[in-house]
Amino acid sequence: MTLRQVLDGLRWYVREFTGEAAYDRYCDRHRRNRPGAPVPTRREYEQLRIQHRETHPSSRCC
């Protein structure tokens, strides 16, 4: 492995861990499904995600 490959792998891991990649995937999907509609900011995305998690509990015990 080259240093570049190691750094790319580390970057991928950090982006997945922090949720940055999920936001990017959401933005891509939003642009495909709603062309012309404004893309939510990262803060708006996080609020929507929290709201969805609270209204659709799946694996929480309490």
N, C-alpha and C positions, 0 to 999 in steps of 0.2 A: 504494500500500500504506500502511496505517496503521501506527503504531508497535506497536499490539497484534498485528497480523498478523505483523510482523517478529519480535516477541518470541516469539509462538507457534511460528513456524517455527524459530527458534533453539532453543527448548526441545525441540521434536521432534527436531532434529538431535542435540543433546547427549544426549538419552535413548537414541536409537538407537546413537550412538557408544559410550556407556558400558555398554550392555547392560541398562539399567534397563527399557527397553520390552520386551525379550525376557523378562525375569523376570515382568513384568506379564502378558504374553500366556500364559506358562506357568501362572501362577496362575489365570487365567481358564479355561484349558483343563482344569486339574486340578480346579477346582470343578465344571465341567460334567460331566466324565467320572467323577469320584469324589465325588459329593455326600456330605457328612458326614465325609469323611476329612480329617485335618489337612493344611493346606497347608505344604509345606516352607519353612523360613526362607530368606532370601537366601543365607546361608552354605551350607545344605544343598543348595540348588539349584546353586550353583557347584560343589560337590563332585560332585554327580551329573553335571553337564555335563562336568567334567574326566574323570571315570571313563568316561563314554560316549565321549568323544573318544579316550581311550587304547585302549579296547577295540574301537573301530570306526574305524581310520585310513582316511581317504578320499583325501586329496590330498597327504599328506606324502611327501616324497621319501626320507626315511630312517627 
